[in-house]
């Protein structure tokens, strides 16, 4: 039977989820959704929800009395209570899985079905029983003393007034295990970003928000998840997450350099037979030349799209960016492409402000790849 406190906690969690779902765009716009993150959970500030608590104090009727506008007198009529309504801010811990479920329900995202050849089987030891032999490290103390007690009771050696139980060799019991093969699917997300002079702090903040939501959705759909980061101007390099969101260069832009670096990364570390691979490129749409645009399309068509689940391009608004690369991709990979073709693996979105982040996520994952 579920206890009352468990029922209350369950109802509170439903209220929290409903509040997050209702104000999802507000959380994104105000950057409230990405709070303190640790492990498998994030802390989200939620307004106007409080946990039920008992409060003890003087109920004589003198404290806190006042009119509707919040003014009143304390004991003795010497001091006034604070004016205005109090604002409550509750930090609620929400797991990545809960967050992704809210996201999927709100955006009506289809669950991703991993590609069949990308299943990895791991072998794990699972304790399945008890046996009379084994190493001391697996000794089952409770079962050992139970056997000793049973033996002493059967022989009449157990004294309730002096309940001393001494196991002998035949009483010893040990945990046994079996090897269990557990299939699961792994996913890799490679984030690529233009860090040339036209990509400022505002653009990087939009990218950070978008990447957080992409991570949340992919982690919900895959048991194993890895991410890698590539930055580029006219040259590209693999960096860590912190550098990815903080680095800024002054050079030009050559998008093909990121795709070449991504191709090398996959060949060296991630076999497409073992991974569901997602590539995401973030830019303001500038590229060095039409020649490089054509090279990018060739790299995608011949090298990357045949081995990945999806390539997503997110174009962020910049006062200095031309925004042309989005159209280059759409001309080469039209949205009307056959769903079974590699061209259909290309998804694009434009993010001009924070409110566009969720719509971009829907555009990236609406196919459920």
N, C-alpha and C positions, 0 to 999 in steps of 0.2 A: 504494500500500500504506500502511495506517495504521501509524504508528510506535508503538513500545512506550509512549513517554511519552504519546502521544495516547490510547492504550487505557487507561493508568493514570488519566489525567485524566478520561476518560469514566466509568470505574468509580467514581471518587471522586465525580463529580457525581451519579451514580445513588444512591450511599450517602447523600449530602446530601439529595437529594429524598426518599428513603425515610424519612430521619429526620424531615424536616419534615412529611411526610404522616402519619407515625405519631403525632407529638406536636403536631398542628395545634392542638388545643384547648388544650394546655398553653402553646403560644406565645401564643395569643390571651389566655388568662387572665393570663399574667405580663407581657403587653405586650412580649414579646421579638420578635414578628414584625415590628413596625414599628421598625426600627433606623434607622441613619443612611441617609437617602434622598437620592440624587443622580441626576438624569437619569432613566435607564430602569432603574435597579437599586436594590435595598435591601440593606443589610448585616444579616445575621441571625446572632446568637450561637448557635452549635451546640455542645453539650457532648459530650465523650467521643469526638470524631473529631479525628484529627490527620493532617496530610499526612506521607507517608514522607520521611525525611531521613537523611543520613549524619551520624553523630556520632563525633567523633574524641576520643581520650583514652587514659589509661593503663589497659591491660588486665592489669595485674599481679595482679589479684585481691584487692587490699587495699582499694580504695576502694568504699564502698557495701556492704560485707559486713555481714550482720546477720541477726537472726532474722525470723520472719514478721510480727511486729508493727511492723516498720519501724525498730527500734532497731539500731544497729551502730556501728562505729568507723571512723574515717578512718585516714589514714596515721599510723603511730606510736601508734595507739590512744588519741589524746588528745581527739578530738572525735567527737561523735555526729552521725549523719545526722538530718534532720528526721523527726518522727513523723507518721504518717498518710499517707493516699493523696493524691497530687497531683490537683488538679482542673484540667482543661484546658478552655479556652473559646476556640473558634475562630470568628473573624468570617468568614462566608462571604458572598460577593456573589452574589445571585440576581436575575436580571432580572424585571421586572414580568410578562413573558410566561410565564416558568417558574413564577412564583408563582401566576399565574392558572390555568395548566394543572394544577398540583397541587390548587388549590382546586376546579376543575371536576371533576376525577377523584374527589376525596374526597366531594364533595357530589352527584355525579352530575347536574351541571347541564347542560341541553341548550345547545348553541351558539345564540347569538342570530342570527336571520336578519333583516338590515336590511329595512325596508320598501322595496318596489321603487321608489317614486317619490323616494326620498331618496338617490339616487346622484349624486355630484358628479364631473364629469369635469375633470381638470386636464391641461394640455398641458406636457410636459417635453421638453427637448432631450436626445437620446440619441446619443452618438457611435457611428457605425456603420461607418466605413471611413476610407480615406485617399485624398486627391486631390491633383493637382499645383498647385492654386491655392488661395489662402485668405489670411486675415490672419495677421500674424506671431505674434499671441497664440496661434494654434492650430498653430503649426509643430510637426511631429513630428520631433524631432531624430534619433532612432534610425533612422527610415526614410529621412530625408534623407542621413545619412552612409552608410547601406547602399547607396543609389542611387549616391552619389559613389564608393564603393569598387568597386561593380560596373562603373561607367564606366571608372575608372582601370585596373582589371584587364583590361577588354576592349581598351583602347587601349595596354596595356603600360606605363602611366605609374606603376604602383605599385611602390615600392621597399621590400622587406621590411626592409632594413637602415636605412631612413629612412622609417618608415610615417606619412607626412604625408598626410592626406586633406583636400582643399580642395573643398567643394561649389561648384558653379556654379548658375546660375539654374534650369537644367533638372533639377537634382537635388532641388530643394526639394519636400517633401511636407508636406501639411497634414491635420489631422483633419477629417473631414466628419461631419455630424450630420443627423438627421431628427427631425421633431416627432412625438412619441408621445402619444396620448391615453390617459390612465390613469384609469379609473373607480375611485372608492372611496367609502365611506360615512362620513359624519361623525356624531358623537353629541354631545349636550349633556346634562349632568346639572345640574339646578338643586336645590341643597340649601336647605331652609327649616327654621328652628329657632325654637322658642319660647325666648326668653331672659329671661322674667319671673323673679321671685324664687324660684319653686319649682324652677327648673332650676339646680342647683348644679354644682360641679366634677365630682362623681362622674357625674352625668348627661351632662355634656359629654364626659367621657372615653369613655363608651360610644358616644356619637354619633361621636366621632373615629375609633374603631376600626371602626365600621360603615361610615363614609364611605370609609375607606381600602380596605376590601374591595370596596365597590361600585365605586370607581375602578379597582381592579385588574381586576375582571371586565369592565367596560365597555371599558377600554383594550385588553384582549385581543381583543375582538370587533369593534372599530372602528379604522380606520387614523387617523382624526382624532377627537380628543376634547377637549371644552372643559367647564369647570365654572364655575358661578356660585353665589353665596351670598346668601341673604336671611335676615335676623333680624327678629324681631317680638316685641312685647308687645301693646299695643293698636294700635300703628302698626308699619309694616314699612319696611325699607330694604335696598338692595343694598350689600353690604360685601365686603371681601377675605377670603381664607381665614383669615388670622391673627385678624382681628377676629371672624369667625364663631365660632371656638372659644374665645374669651376674654371676649367681651362678656357682661355680666350687668346686667339692669335690675331695678327694684323694682315696676314697674307690673303691671297685670292682663294678661289674655290675650285676644286677638281673632284667631283663626286665619284668618278671612277676609281680614285685611289682608295676610297673606303671599301668599295666592292671587291677590289683586288686583295686588300688586307683581309676581308671577310672570307674570301675563297681560300686563302692560305691558312687561316685559322681553322676552318672546317677540315681541310685536308690533313692538317697536323694533329688535331686533337679530337675531332668529333666525326665519327663514322656515321654517315646518313642511315646505314643499316641498323644503327643502335639508338638513334635519336630522332625525335620529332623536332624539327628546326624551324624557328621563327626569326625572320630578319626584319628590323625596323630602322628606317632612316629618317632623321629629322633635319630639316633645312628650311631656309626662307625662300628657296626656289631658284637661287642664283647658281649658275655653273659657268665654267670658264669659256666654253665654246660649244658650237653645234657639233664639232668633232667629238668632244668628250661626251655629249649627250648620246650620240650614236654608239660610242664605246660602252656606255652604261647599259643601253638596251641590249647590246650584243652579249655583255657579261651576264645579264639577267637571263636572257633566252637560252644561252648555250651552257652556262656554268652553274648558275645558282637555282633558278626555278625548278629544274628537273630533280633536285635533291632536297628541296625544302617544302614544308607545309604551306608557308605563306611568306610573302614579302609585303610589308606595310610601309607606306610612305606618308609621313605626317608633315605638312607644310605649315609653319608658324608665321604669323604676320610680322613683318619688319619694315620699317620706314626706308630701309636701304636695299631690300631684296626685290628682285624682279618678279618672282613667283612663277617663272616659266616652266620649271622642271615638272610641276604637277601636270601641266598640259602635255608635256613630252611623254610622260608615262601613260596618260590616258589615250593619247593617239596610238601608241605602240601596243597597249594592252587595254582595249575598250571594255567597258563594263558588260557589254553584250556578248563577250567571249563565251564559248561553250564551257559549261561548268566542269567538265572533265579535262579541260586543256590546261597547260601550264600558264597560259595567259590569265586564266581566272584566279590564279594564286596571288595576283597583284591587287592590293587594296589601297586606296588613297583617301586622305582626309585633310581638311584645312582647319586649323585652330587659330582663330583671330583673337580670342579671349578665353578666360578660364571656363566660362559657361559652355564652350564648345567641346570641352574635353570628353564629356560623356557621349556626345553625338559622334565624335571621332572614334571612340571605342566601339560603338555599335557598327560603324562602317568597317572597322578592321575585322570584327569577329562575327558579323552577321551570317557568314557562310558556314560557320561551325567547323572550320578546318583544323 
